[in-house]
């Protein structure tokens, strides 16, 4: 019997063509109209039931198995949006749009799920319903949350949902998973420091918010080292400061703004960091005669795999590449992923599929490109999750 990988490899060239087309025409969050048109057209060509409109540009494909005795449903998700990055690579299919590129491999993720869709539509070797979710707005816009709020799981019931992301740091042919945390929560911090403006030559008459901001930036690094347990994980990165005018060398401004991010895995650590940031910023500013207001926006929750589904996905991966090529205790990343919203709603798992090699760029790099060689394996992994989670009855 032909394996899913071998069957999908028969149309590998077509998948590469789709991936290159998507790469050349990247679209930002909630503007993925061309991408969703292409996805819908492909699904329809293969006789798949197509639904559109969730989260504006989302697409859902529904595939019925040969039987439906169990009445079960399982979901697969791929993200479609690009990043606001100028591509510097030289591939023939490089982005045709200034300031936009697929620097995270969502073009490959969409293509892998399309490959699985074609295979599942042709074979239908499962008992139940496969729900294929093509999601917009992953890159900081919570498209997954929007799809859920628009009724994704009410309209398309599933008992579990799975997704995967390419990982340049892993070799092609390898798959990683962890029965627990995979990605951190991502929070945005905005600190508004208010002082009193004045003349740089008479600083004693002013309250310098730039000085206060500098002390806050330094002091904030003590939170992780002195408040968070060493066996827990947290990152505080204050990444941008805006104050004054670069053309006004002798003008002390009245305000300074600091923006950064906090990354944690555990809700209690997240709450601790939020509380300590507010206390510390206020106290530091007060000690220097200023005030500070902290806005802590919880953007994405942590991506936490449910153990049973993670172990099952690991078993599916082993059936395709062998146990020696599956990492079951994948080290979590401090990056974030809005698939976390789906995992807060449904059991499921988020996997990494290796695509790296010598000279391979990491994610969000201006020269990044998805590795087309892994398209059949990624598609087969999606398909295998459907077939093995909802097998046909032996009778």
C-alpha positions in Angstrom: 0.0 0.0 0.0 1.4 3.4 -1.0 2.3 5.6 2.1 0.8 9.0 2.4 4.2 10.6 1.9 4.8 8.7 -1.3 1.3 9.5 -2.7 1.7 13.2 -1.9 5.2 13.2 -3.4 3.6 12.4 -6.7 2.2 15.9 -6.8 5.2 17.6 -5.1 5.9 19.7 -8.1 2.4 21.2 -8.0 2.7 21.9 -4.3 6.0 23.7 -5.0 4.3 25.8 -7.6 1.5 26.8 -5.2 4.1 27.6 -2.5 6.1 29.8 -4.8 3.0 31.6 -5.9 2.0 32.3 -2.3 5.5 33.5 -1.5 5.5 35.9 -4.5 2.2 37.4 -3.4 2.4 37.9 0.4 -0.6 39.5 2.2 -0.7 41.0 5.7 -3.2 40.2 8.4 -6.9 40.2 7.4 -6.0 41.3 3.8 -5.3 37.7 2.6 -7.9 37.9 -0.1 -5.8 36.5 -3.0 -4.4 33.8 -0.7 -7.9 32.8 0.5 -9.2 32.9 -3.1 -6.4 30.5 -4.1 -7.1 28.2 -1.1 -10.8 28.1 -1.8 -10.3 27.5 -5.5 -8.0 24.5 -4.8 -10.3 23.0 -2.2 -13.3 23.3 -4.5 -11.4 21.7 -7.4 -10.8 18.7 -5.2 -14.5 18.4 -4.2 -14.1 19.8 -0.7 -16.9 21.7 1.0 -15.7 25.3 1.4 -16.7 27.9 3.9 -15.5 31.5 3.9 -15.9 34.7 6.0 -14.7 33.8 9.5 -12.2 36.4 10.7 -12.9 38.2 7.4 -10.4 36.3 5.2 -10.5 32.8 6.8 -11.3 29.7 4.9 -12.5 26.4 6.3 -12.6 23.2 4.3 -14.7 20.2 5.4 -13.9 16.7 4.3 -16.1 13.7 5.1 -14.5 10.4 5.6 -15.7 7.1 3.9 -17.8 6.6 7.0 -19.1 8.6 10.0 -20.1 5.9 12.5 -18.4 7.7 15.4 -19.6 11.2 14.5 -16.2 12.6 15.3 -14.4 15.6 14.0 -10.7 16.6 14.1 -9.2 19.9 13.1 -6.0 21.0 11.3 -4.9 24.6 11.2 -2.5 26.6 9.0 -1.8 30.3 9.1 -1.8 32.4 5.9 -0.5 35.9 6.6 2.9 37.5 5.9 5.1 40.0 7.7 5.8 43.7 7.1 9.4 42.9 6.1 11.4 43.9 3.0 12.7 40.7 1.3 16.4 40.7 0.4 16.6 37.2 -0.9 17.2 36.5 -4.6 14.9 33.6 -5.4 13.0 33.9 -8.7 9.7 33.9 -6.7 10.7 36.6 -4.3 8.0 38.9 -3.0 6.5 41.2 -5.6 5.3 43.6 -3.0 7.6 46.2 -1.3 7.8 45.8 2.5 5.9 42.5 2.6 7.3 39.0 2.6 6.7 35.5 3.9 9.5 35.5 6.4 7.9 33.0 8.8 6.9 30.2 6.3 3.2 30.6 6.4 3.2 30.1 2.6 4.6 26.7 3.3 2.2 26.0 6.1 -0.8 26.8 3.9 0.7 24.7 1.1 1.2 21.7 3.4 -2.4 21.8 4.6 -3.5 22.1 0.9 -1.4 19.0 0.2 -3.1 17.1 3.0 -6.5 18.4 1.8 -6.0 16.9 -1.7 -4.8 13.6 -0.3 -7.7 13.3 2.2 -10.2 14.2 -0.5 -8.9 11.6 -2.8 -8.6 8.8 -0.2 -11.1 9.6 2.6 -9.6 6.7 4.6 -11.1 7.8 7.9 -14.3 7.6 9.9 -15.5 11.1 10.7 -15.0 14.7 9.5 -11.8 16.5 8.9 -12.0 20.3 9.4 -9.2 22.2 7.7 -8.7 25.8 9.1 -6.9 28.3 7.0 -6.4 31.2 9.4 -5.6 34.8 8.8 -3.8 37.3 11.0 -1.5 35.1 13.1 1.4 37.7 13.2 0.3 39.7 16.2 -3.4 40.2 15.2 -5.0 37.2 17.0 -6.7 35.8 13.9 -7.3 32.5 15.8 -9.2 34.3 18.5 -11.3 36.1 15.9 -12.2 32.9 14.1 -13.2 31.4 17.5 -15.3 34.4 18.3 -16.9 34.2 14.8 -18.2 30.7 15.7 -15.5 28.4 14.3 -16.0 25.5 16.8 -19.8 26.0 17.0 -20.1 25.7 13.2 -17.4 23.1 12.8 -17.3 20.9 15.9 -14.0 19.1 16.5 -12.8 17.1 19.5 -9.2 18.2 19.0 -7.1 20.5 16.8 -3.5 20.4 15.6 -1.1 22.7 13.9 2.6 22.8 13.0 5.3 25.3 12.3 8.5 24.9 10.4 11.7 25.1 12.4 15.0 26.0 10.7 17.0 24.9 13.7 15.9 21.2 13.1 17.0 19.1 10.2 14.6 18.1 7.5 12.9 14.8 8.2 12.7 15.5 12.0 9.6 16.5 14.0 9.5 17.9 17.5 6.8 18.1 20.1 6.4 18.5 23.9 3.4 17.3 26.1 3.1 20.7 27.7 4.5 24.2 26.9 5.6 24.9 23.3 5.5 28.7 23.1 5.4 31.5 25.7 2.7 34.0 26.4 3.4 37.3 24.7 2.5 40.5 26.5 3.0 44.2 25.5 4.2 46.7 28.1 3.9 50.4 27.7 5.4 52.7 30.3 4.6 56.4 30.2 7.0 58.5 32.3 5.9 62.0 33.1 8.4 64.7 34.4 8.8 68.4 33.8 10.4 69.8 30.7 13.1 72.4 30.7 16.4 73.7 29.4 19.2 71.2 29.3 21.6 73.8 30.7 19.4 74.3 33.7 18.4 70.7 34.4 17.9 71.4 38.1 14.7 73.3 37.2 13.3 70.2 35.3 12.4 66.7 36.2 14.1 64.7 33.4 11.9 61.8 32.2 14.8 60.5 30.1 16.9 59.9 33.2 13.9 58.3 34.9 13.3 56.0 31.9 17.0 54.9 32.0 16.7 53.9 35.6 13.5 52.0 34.9 15.0 50.1 32.1 17.9 49.0 34.3 15.8 48.3 37.3 13.3 46.2 35.3 15.9 43.6 34.7 16.0 42.8 38.4 12.5 41.4 38.3 13.4 38.2 36.6 16.7 37.7 38.5 15.3 38.6 41.9 11.5 37.9 41.9 11.0 34.9 39.5 12.1 31.5 40.7 15.2 30.2 38.9 13.3 27.0 37.9 10.6 29.2 36.2 11.0 31.1 32.9 10.4 34.8 32.1 11.8 37.4 29.8 11.4 41.2 30.1 12.7 43.1 27.1 12.2 46.8 26.9 12.9 47.4 23.3 12.0 51.0 22.4 12.2 54.4 24.0 10.8 57.6 22.6 11.4 61.0 24.2 12.2 64.5 23.0 13.4 65.7 19.6 16.7 64.6 18.1 17.1 68.1 16.6 16.7 69.7 20.1 19.9 68.9 21.9 19.2 71.2 24.9 15.5 70.6 25.5 14.5 68.3 28.3 11.1 66.8 27.3 8.2 66.4 29.7 7.4 62.8 28.8 9.2 59.6 27.8 7.6 56.3 26.6 9.1 52.9 26.9 7.7 49.9 25.0 8.6 46.3 25.4 7.5 42.7 25.8 7.1 40.1 28.6 7.3 36.4 27.9 6.2 33.8 30.4 4.7 30.2 30.5 2.8 30.1 33.8 -0.1 32.4 34.6 1.2 33.0 38.1 4.6 34.1 36.8 2.8 36.4 34.3 0.8 38.0 37.1 3.9 38.4 39.2 5.8 40.2 36.5 2.9 42.4 35.7 2.5 43.4 39.4 6.2 44.0 40.0 6.6 46.1 36.9 3.8 48.4 38.0 5.3 48.7 41.5 8.9 49.1 40.4 8.2 51.7 37.7 6.0 53.8 40.0 8.6 53.6 42.8 11.6 54.5 40.6 9.8 57.4 39.1 8.6 58.7 42.4 12.1 58.5 43.9 13.3 60.8 41.1 10.4 63.2 41.3 8.4 61.9 38.4 5.4 59.6 37.8 5.1 56.4 35.7 2.0 54.6 34.4 2.3 51.0 33.2 -0.1 49.5 30.7 0.2 45.7 30.5 -1.6 44.2 27.5 -1.9 40.4 27.4 -1.6 39.7 23.7 -1.2 35.9 23.3 -1.5 33.3 26.0 1.1 30.5 26.2 0.8 27.7 23.7 0.3 24.6 25.9 -0.2 21.2 24.3 -2.6 18.8 26.0 -0.5 15.7 26.9 -2.7 13.0 25.3 -2.9 14.8 22.0 0.8 15.6 22.0 1.7 12.0 22.7 -0.7 10.9 19.9 0.8 13.4 17.4 4.3 12.1 18.4 3.1 8.5 17.6 1.8 9.7 14.2 5.2 11.4 13.5 7.0 8.2 14.5 4.9 6.2 12.0 6.2 8.5 9.2 9.8 9.2 10.1 10.8 6.7 12.8 11.3 7.2 16.5 14.9 8.3 16.1 13.7 11.4 14.1 11.0 12.5 16.6 11.9 14.8 19.5 9.2 14.2 22.2 10.7 16.6 24.8 11.1 19.6 22.5 12.5 22.7 24.3 9.8 25.4 24.5 10.4 28.6 22.7 9.9 32.1 24.2 8.3 33.1 21.0 4.5 33.3 20.8 1.7 31.8 18.7 -2.0 32.6 18.5 -2.8 28.9 18.0 -2.7 29.2 21.8 -6.3 30.5 21.7 -7.5 27.4 20.0 -5.6 25.2 22.6 -7.4 27.1 25.3 -10.7 26.1 23.7 -10.0 22.6 22.5 -7.5 19.8 23.3 -4.7 19.6 20.7 -1.1 19.9 19.9 1.3 22.2 18.1 4.3 20.5 16.4 7.5 21.7 14.8 8.7 20.2 11.5 12.4 20.5 10.8 13.4 22.4 7.6 16.9 23.5 8.4 20.2 23.0 6.8 23.5 24.7 6.2 23.0 28.4 5.6 19.3 28.2 6.4 18.0 31.5 7.8 16.0 31.6 11.0 12.4 32.9 11.1 11.6 36.6 10.5 14.9 37.0 8.6 14.9 39.1 5.4 16.5 36.2 3.5 14.3 33.5 4.9 12.7 31.0 2.6 10.7 27.9 3.3 12.2 24.5 2.4 10.1 22.9 -0.4 11.6 19.5 0.3 9.5 19.1 3.4 6.2 19.8 1.8 5.2 16.1 1.3 6.2 15.1 4.8 4.3 18.1 6.3 1.2 17.2 4.3 1.4 13.5 5.2 1.8 14.5 8.9 -1.5 16.5 8.7 -3.2 13.6 6.9 -1.8 11.0 9.3 -3.3 12.8 12.2 -6.7 12.6 10.6 -6.4 9.0 9.5 -5.0 7.7 12.8 -7.2 9.7 15.1 -10.4 8.6 13.3 -9.5 5.2 11.7 -11.9 3.2 9.6 -13.5 0.3 11.3 -11.8 -3.1 10.6 -15.2 -4.5 10.0 
